[in-house]
Amino acid sequence: MTDYLIQPRDPLMFRDGRPFSADPGSLAESMRLPYPSTLAGALRTLAGNATGRVWDKELAAGVHSLKAKGPLPIVDDGSGWKVYLPAPADAVILAETDDAPVRLMRLRPWKIPSGTGCNAAPYRTKEGNGKQAAFGSGCGQILPLKVTDDGKPQGDCDLWSLEDCVAWLADPESTALPGRMFGHAPVEDRTHVDVDKDFLTGKNGMLFSTVSVTHNDWTHTRPRRDKPEEMETSPARALLIRVEGWDDLPDETFVTAGGERRLSRLSSNAETEWPEFPDRLRDSAKNGIRHLKLQLVTPAPFAHGWKPGWVDPGNLKTNPLRNEEGHPPLPIPSRMRLVAACVPRRQAVSGWSNFLETTQEPGPKRARYLAPAGSVYFFEVDDGDEPLTEKELEELWLASICDSPHDRGDGFGLVVPGVWDYAEED
Amino acid sequence: MRYILAISVGPVQDFIAAARKTRDLWAGSEMLSEISRQVAIAVGGENCELIFPAPESVNAPEINIANKIVAIVPDEKDPATVADAARVRAQLLLDNWLTGVRQLDATIRADDAINWPTAEAQVKDFLEFFAAWWPYKVDEEYAHARDMADKLLAGRKALRDFMPAVSDEGVPKSSLDGGRDAVIDGRDFEKHPDKRLALGVSGKELLDGISLMKRLYKKEDLRFVSVSRVAADPFLRAVAREFLLDLNTKMDSLKGTSFVQYLRNTPEHFSGFPFDTNLLFGPPSDAEFEREGTGPEEKTALEEFWKQFEKDCSSHGMRPYPYVAVLHADGDFMGGLISKITRKDKHREFSGILAEFAGEAKDIVNSHFGSLVYSGGDDVLAFLPLDKALECADKLRAKFASLLKPIADEVLDPDDAKPSFSVGIAIGHFQAPLQTLVEWSRRAEKAAKQRKDHGKVVKNALAVHLHTHSAGDEYTEAVRGWEQDPVTSFWQKWIGYIQQKEISSGTAYHLRDLWREFEDLSLATPAKASVLEAEARRIIKRKRESGGSRAQAQVVQDDVLSACGSPLRANLLNNTVNEIIISRKLVEGTFEPSRNGGSNP
């Protein structure tokens, strides 16, 4: 098991599945954070190349014993590299208004009064391409979250420091604003011209644009664009990734990640440690907990859409054995019930495979929808059952809760656990 | 027991923004508006009393319906059943649109080119539908119930439920939505380009079921014109009548080619030149000829046209300018106003006012030779020619203010923030990707909404962003509050001075250098400000172009400096400099009508 620091040297481009060609006026955009599979794939390519063997089906399957965790964004705002996590979706930072400063609204599961109601959040239990729908019967039991402030969300709060996230997870009541947070890494637009391969000259009118994510190598402090009298910090940024099951990666090299063969420096990381289960969370579970929430720190594809497949479609109880045959059970305690969820709009992942499962030919993978990083799932242990222990909480720390073992090996669906309380009733 | 039922439908931004053509953008907004209309009709049909949208706008097809519906559910009805009926009706509309595509497919005999099972499944999973309800007994509880229904709806929307993707291995994704499989591939029609064109798909394009449905939405109704047509409008309005007639004739002879589209059913203000105008900005590239499979004769005809057009432009001393304005506007402090409305009759009156504004906004955009993408509630998105964009923004703001004033005066307390209207205008090259142009206009609107005064967010502003073709994501920004009457008191002045050569192109850049030199220095002392002011005066005087009048020079200096505050402030100097830089661009896109009479197409 080795932790690696990925420090992008170039602006990186992580595109979605849209086909792109250098036609006039076309635009390739990048996501702000790469999907785990993108970086896991980059590392597997590096691992495979390092073997010196020809890329065949056997090697392609072999490198899958390299399992990745992450990426976790790391940021240096002048005080050294620190782990940051995507902001929890149940924490809404609201912009300043005439009569209220910047503030934080905690969204909590809400036992709504009788007579009130909202429509159910459906999910589909049929896996595969889902063309025949089979809807879960438990969807009506999912509670809404309580919105207590109708202010407008403030921008640039996408990444919270690990300490702030832990404080948020360990205290079910706090509405303290995080001390350290940043927006995602900025993007850079470039205009390109398609080049005639025979003459190596630009083709007339063939302009196209790309948008890439830029990661500073060092921390800049400069006047704000909109308010030059104020200074703003633009921190250095990198990504942290943990590799298991493969020991032969070089300690220090360059790697291409994402589109356009852009380079990043890969180094076995000595400066930043993979975060350990924090004492503050350990303390919060000392007397056992009945209300557990799981916050995604990397996006997760689930078998039933927004709902994990290991949550029973009928009674919403958790079942770690609802898992693909022959694989170890998930680190999910079996006596929990899904109560509510806070899931922003889905993302989509696909990609290219050199050996598609159906044809063994190269081709596009099927698209899958992901619950975004930051999504929060709220679980409850019913009165008759034992409360959750410190150890059970620890096992969930930065563990993957994806239904598919393949996705878990790519680093999708990593979670951090926390505690929660119901919203006050009216 | 009655209920307030609040419904929200989507997706909004992602769906609308998935656009390659301006028609896609327009169709996306129209379709969403029609889905919302069906929800409103369904709710009304269940004996519920519509609060929002106003019932009269539901029956007026020309008015867009916003994606939030609020109604009172009577005692005898179950709100869950009403909400479900509304969802079913919205889905039915989507299914009907797809059936329309299917019929077209059968008519043109596209021969299995469309993957129907996937398209159908995509349409089934498309709609986002959220509903929440809150009971109340007596009218006095109405305001509380409405507020709580809104909050509960927001709490329900915290879970944006979604189904597993409908997707197969080995299938390429849609060009417009990377999360959906393509159901049609333009490359499959190499031998039948006529069928491909009938389905609205370009040569290499891949479309998913939703995007295909959008592409074919009211295909025969070309009310929405392309960005290039809007960009060319100032030129077409200014050229001599004979030139325009000649141009019309030539374009008519080329309309069979892939590069000239005849625009049927265009609105009145575009009917004088009902053609797509890409060709007026330059001949197609070899790669474009190749992509469209253009034959040698056609290619020669197009090239000949372009050569002659170039000559004509030179002899007339004007040529189309390739920049366009995208206007995005939205009401400010509307939440505060709504929360102060405690009676349902007032709430309905408010909905009626917004519906009236939506209708008026359309007329205002049309009268400024613009192309309206969306106008619903307090939201407007439109493409405008450079010479009319500022004036249009000013008219929209004035109309919004006059319509909202009576109800605001009635329900708000003196200390409450009054509703106002923030407008963002992004000026960009017409060939910039459409999604980018729209995103830029959103960014400008956001800048207007973030305007602060003495540390307080006051909104109520006009923000203009200029994106030049070569600057990537960098832009020039100018923001001023509407209370300063920015269009008349500043923008039109700068434009006038530039046209009269009272301000040269170098003035703004030298003033900008001055600002850069001084931006980090404290300007708190009057002495420093007066030095800066004297230097600014010198720059304006020295940089006056030879054609300017000496008598005017003092007026120009005074106007520029008064726009920078007294004592002079660095941020206002920067803003004024940016206004002048952007004004230069606007002047380049503005043409004096030809002496032979502007043709007003």
Chai-1 contact restraints between the chains, C-beta under 6 A:
chainA,res_idxA,chainB,res_idxB,connection_type,confidence,min_distance_angstrom,max_distance_angstrom,comment,restraint_id
A,D16,B,G178,contact,1.0,0.0,6.0,A-B,restraint_1
A,G17,B,K173,contact,1.0,0.0,6.0,A-B,restraint_2
A,G17,B,G178,contact,1.0,0.0,6.0,A-B,restraint_3
A,R18,B,K173,contact,1.0,0.0,6.0,A-B,restraint_4
A,R18,B,S175,contact,1.0,0.0,6.0,A-B,restraint_5
A,R18,B,G178,contact,1.0,0.0,6.0,A-B,restraint_6
A,P19,B,P172,contact,1.0,0.0,6.0,A-B,restraint_7
A,P19,B,S175,contact,1.0,0.0,6.0,A-B,restraint_8
A,P19,B,L206,contact,1.0,0.0,6.0,A-B,restraint_9
A,G25,B,Q431,contact,1.0,0.0,6.0,A-B,restraint_10
A,G25,B,P433,contact,1.0,0.0,6.0,A-B,restraint_11
A,L27,B,P433,contact,1.0,0.0,6.0,A-B,restraint_12
A,L107,B,A158,contact,1.0,0.0,6.0,A-B,restraint_13
A,W110,B,G155,contact,1.0,0.0,6.0,A-B,restraint_14
A,G115,B,P135,contact,1.0,0.0,6.0,A-B,restraint_15
A,T116,B,W134,contact,1.0,0.0,6.0,A-B,restraint_16
A,G117,B,W133,contact,1.0,0.0,6.0,A-B,restraint_17
A,C118,B,A132,contact,1.0,0.0,6.0,A-B,restraint_18
A,C118,B,L152,contact,1.0,0.0,6.0,A-B,restraint_19
A,C118,B,R156,contact,1.0,0.0,6.0,A-B,restraint_20
A,N119,B,A83,contact,1.0,0.0,6.0,A-B,restraint_21
A,N119,B,A131,contact,1.0,0.0,6.0,A-B,restraint_22
A,A121,B,L159,contact,1.0,0.0,6.0,A-B,restraint_23
A,A121,B,D161,contact,1.0,0.0,6.0,A-B,restraint_24
A,R124,B,M163,contact,1.0,0.0,6.0,A-B,restraint_25
A,R124,B,P164,contact,1.0,0.0,6.0,A-B,restraint_26
A,N129,B,V166,contact,1.0,0.0,6.0,A-B,restraint_27
A,N129,B,D168,contact,1.0,0.0,6.0,A-B,restraint_28
A,G130,B,P164,contact,1.0,0.0,6.0,A-B,restraint_29
A,G130,B,V166,contact,1.0,0.0,6.0,A-B,restraint_30
A,K131,B,P117,contact,1.0,0.0,6.0,A-B,restraint_31
A,K131,B,A121,contact,1.0,0.0,6.0,A-B,restraint_32
A,P144,B,G155,contact,1.0,0.0,6.0,A-B,restraint_33
A,P144,B,R156,contact,1.0,0.0,6.0,A-B,restraint_34
A,L145,B,G155,contact,1.0,0.0,6.0,A-B,restraint_35
A,L145,B,A158,contact,1.0,0.0,6.0,A-B,restraint_36
A,K146,B,G155,contact,1.0,0.0,6.0,A-B,restraint_37
A,V147,B,K151,contact,1.0,0.0,6.0,A-B,restraint_38
A,V147,B,A154,contact,1.0,0.0,6.0,A-B,restraint_39
A,V147,B,G155,contact,1.0,0.0,6.0,A-B,restraint_40
A,D150,B,G335,contact,1.0,0.0,6.0,A-B,restraint_41
A,D189,B,G472,contact,1.0,0.0,6.0,A-B,restraint_42
A,D189,B,D473,contact,1.0,0.0,6.0,A-B,restraint_43
A,K203,B,A287,contact,1.0,0.0,6.0,A-B,restraint_44
A,N204,B,S285,contact,1.0,0.0,6.0,A-B,restraint_45
A,G205,B,S285,contact,1.0,0.0,6.0,A-B,restraint_46
A,M206,B,A287,contact,1.0,0.0,6.0,A-B,restraint_47
A,P228,B,E519,contact,1.0,0.0,6.0,A-B,restraint_48
A,G305,B,F162,contact,1.0,0.0,6.0,A-B,restraint_49
A,G305,B,M163,contact,1.0,0.0,6.0,A-B,restraint_50
A,G305,B,P164,contact,1.0,0.0,6.0,A-B,restraint_51
A,W306,B,D161,contact,1.0,0.0,6.0,A-B,restraint_52
A,W306,B,F162,contact,1.0,0.0,6.0,A-B,restraint_53
A,A341,B,L159,contact,1.0,0.0,6.0,A-B,restraint_54
A,C342,B,A158,contact,1.0,0.0,6.0,A-B,restraint_55
A,V343,B,L159,contact,1.0,0.0,6.0,A-B,restraint_56
A,V343,B,R160,contact,1.0,0.0,6.0,A-B,restraint_57
A,P344,B,R160,contact,1.0,0.0,6.0,A-B,restraint_58
A,R345,B,R160,contact,1.0,0.0,6.0,A-B,restraint_59
A,R346,B,F162,contact,1.0,0.0,6.0,A-B,restraint_60
A,A348,B,G178,contact,1.0,0.0,6.0,A-B,restraint_61
A,A348,B,G179,contact,1.0,0.0,6.0,A-B,restraint_62
A,S350,B,K173,contact,1.0,0.0,6.0,A-B,restraint_63
A,L356,B,E169,contact,1.0,0.0,6.0,A-B,restraint_64
A,L356,B,G170,contact,1.0,0.0,6.0,A-B,restraint_65
A,T358,B,E169,contact,1.0,0.0,6.0,A-B,restraint_66
A,G363,B,G170,contact,1.0,0.0,6.0,A-B,restraint_67
A,P364,B,P172,contact,1.0,0.0,6.0,A-B,restraint_68
A,R366,B,S167,contact,1.0,0.0,6.0,A-B,restraint_69
A,R366,B,D168,contact,1.0,0.0,6.0,A-B,restraint_70
A,R366,B,E169,contact,1.0,0.0,6.0,A-B,restraint_71
A,A367,B,A165,contact,1.0,0.0,6.0,A-B,restraint_72
A,A367,B,S167,contact,1.0,0.0,6.0,A-B,restraint_73
A,A367,B,G179,contact,1.0,0.0,6.0,A-B,restraint_74
A,R368,B,A165,contact,1.0,0.0,6.0,A-B,restraint_75
A,Y369,B,F162,contact,1.0,0.0,6.0,A-B,restraint_76
A,Y369,B,A165,contact,1.0,0.0,6.0,A-B,restraint_77
